[in-house]
Amino acid sequence: MPNEDNTQQMSSSNSQMIAAIRALEDRVASVEGIVVARLNDTRPFEQQVLARLNELIAGQSAMRDELTALREDFESFRRETNDNFRLVNNKLDVLNQDVLTVRAQQRDLEKRVTRLEQEPIESAA
């Protein structure tokens, strides 16, 4: 009857194994319940975080649009300023030429006046 003892031991061992497995299953189910409960507890926080992230993303998009518009405005201002500086430089060149012409004519006139002042006055007789 040694086989009977082995069978009883195996049967007893199997029963203990099955009991241990069932205990583990119960523990897993318990842990699973805790995890699900914690997930449910964190859902509102997760939704708030997602909502804030969406707001940030929308804000970034708006800021990108504003930055693009500012860059375009700046480039337009820059072109306009450069054009105006060119125009002012051209006008200054024209003015400078006019001033030089007037100055040359003035010198010529001064020389003529000086010559006239130095000539003896002829008497009108």
Stockholm file with secondary structure:
# STOCKHOLM 1.0

chainA/1-125         MPNEDNTQQMSSSNSQMIAAIRALEDRVASVEGIVVARLNDTRPFEQQVLARLNELIAGQSAMRDELTALREDFESFRRETNDNFRLVNNKLDVLNQDVLTVRAQQRDLEKRVTRLEQEPIESAA
#=GR chainA/1-125 SS CHHHHHHHHHHHHHHHHHHHHHHHHHHHHHHHHHHHHHHHHHHHHHHHHHHHHHHHHHHHHHHHHHHHHHHHHHHHHHHHHHHHHHHHHHHHHHHHHHHHHHHHHHHHHHHHHHHHHHSCCCCCC
#=GC SS_cons         CHHHHHHHHHHHHHHHHHHHHHHHHHHHHHHHHHHHHHHHHHHHHHHHHHHHHHHHHHHHHHHHHHHHHHHHHHHHHHHHHHHHHHHHHHHHHHHHHHHHHHHHHHHHHHHHHHHHHHSCCCCCC
//
